[in-house]
Amino acid sequence: MTFASAATCPDIRILEYSGADPNNPVDVTAANSGNSGISYSGSATTTNANDLIFGANLVLTATMGPAAALPNGC
């Protein structure tokens, strides 16, 4: 991967899953963009009780979530 500019706190993850429907692997999506202290993608109601929920977040400062921030502030 090549970044257009220096990445302050790159966090790149590669995930692999098995058992997804090969013809229709995505059930529903939600997305949003904005400029605030809170990330919110909007709601997404799945049609299957066992769906895999995948979320991603891009911020310009630090992301605070269920775990404490990393020691370097990223």
C-alpha positions, -999 to 999 in steps of 0.1 A, spaced: 0 0 0 12 35 -8 0 66 10 -4 99 -8 13 116 22 30 105 53 6 84 75 8 96 111 -7 65 126 -12 38 99 -32 8 111 -35 -17 82 -52 -50 88 -59 -79 65 -88 -101 73 -100 -134 58 -133 -151 64 -149 -183 51 -185 -193 47 -197 -161 30 -223 -164 3 -202 -164 -30 -230 -148 -50 -243 -122 -25 -217 -117 3 -229 -82 14 -262 -80 31 -264 -43 40 -241 -13 42 -241 21 60 -217 50 56 -213 86 66 -188 114 66 -185 145 86 -164 167 109 -172 161 146 -158 144 177 -182 114 172 -181 88 145 -215 75 133 -221 55 102 -258 53 105 -279 23 111 -279 -10 92 -304 -37 98 -292 -72 87 -315 -99 74 -296 -128 90 -290 -133 127 -255 -147 121 -242 -119 98 -207 -107 103 -206 -70 112 -175 -52 99 -168 -16 108 -140 8 98 -131 44 108 -108 70 93 -99 99 115 -73 127 113 -65 127 150 -70 98 175 -97 72 177 -110 64 212 -130 33 214 -137 3 237 -100 1 245 -77 29 258 -57 49 232 -24 35 222 6 50 240 17 71 210 -17 88 208 -28 71 176 
